[in-house]
Amino acid sequence: MTYREIYKQLKDIKRNPKYWDVADVYPDEGEPYYTTFLGTFMYLDPCGRYHHILSPNGISKRCIRFWDNIDKACNKLGMWISAGEGDLCDVFMNKPMN
C-alpha cells in the first residue's frame, strides 16, 4: 500500500467512533487514551511473517516501507502504533482523548 492509501484508511478509522475503546491506564502512567485493534503483525505485514532480528532472511525493503508509512501516517494524524500487552504480535492504533 502507498502512503496515501494508508493515510486515507487510518483517517477514516480515526473519524469513526465505533472503532475506538478507552485503554485502561495505570494511575502512574498518565492519561487514558483511545485504542483500536488493527490486526496481527503477520496479517498486516506485506510479507506475512514476523521479522526476527536474527533471521537470515532479514526484512524486505517493501516491509520496511510499509511500516514506515503506517508510522508516518499515524504521526501526521496525531496517533501512534503500539504492540499488544498479552500478544506482542497484535498491532493497535492509539489516539489521545482530547
N, C-alpha and C positions, 0 to 999 in steps of 0.2 A: 504494500500500500504506500502511496505517496504521502508526503507531509500534509498536503491539502486535504486528502481523503480522511486521514486520521484526525486532523483538526476538526473537520466538519462533523464527524461522528462523535467525537468527545464533546463538542459544543452542544450537540443535540442531547446527549446524555446529561450534561450539566443543567440544561434548561428544564428537564423533565423531573418533577419531584417524586414520581413513583419509583425511580431507581435508587433513591437515597435513604439510608438509615443513619441514625446517630450512633457514632462509635462510642463505646464505653471507655472512658479515660480515667486512670487512677488520679486521685486528687493532686498529687505532687507532679503530675506530668503535663499540666496545662489545661487549656480549654477543650471541651468536646468539639468534634467536627463531624461532618457528614462523610459517609463512605459507601462505596458500591463495588460489588464484585464484578470484575471484567472477565475473568476466566483463569484457567491454569496456564502456567508458563508454557507448557508443551502445546497447548491448544492455540495460544496466541502467536507463538514464535513461528516465523516463516519456514524454518527447517523442521519444526515439530518435535524438537528434542531439547533436553536440558543440556546446557553447555558448561561442563565442568572445567575448571581452570587447568586441570592436569590432563584433560582429554587430548589424545594425539590428533584428533580430527579438528580441534580448535573451534572457533566460531567464524561463521562466514561474514563477509562484508555486508551481505544482504540483511542478515540478522542484526548486526550492529547498527546499520542504518535505520531499520525498523524500530528498534528500542530507543535510539536517539530521537527519532521523530515523535514517538509517543511522549518521551520526556519533555521535549521542546514544546509540543502542543499543550501538554498539561501545564507547564510553567507559564505559557502565554495566557492561558485561561485562569491562572491563579490557583491551580490544583497541583497535586503531587501523587506519585505512584508509591505503593508500599507492598510488601510481601505479607502473607498471612502469618499469624502467630502460631497456629496449630500446624499448618502445612505451608512451608516456605515456597512451594510451587504455585500457591494461589496469588493472584495479582489483583490488588484493589486500587481504585482511584479515589482520592480524598479531596475534600474542599472545606474551607473554613465555614463556620456557621454564620458569620456576618456578611 
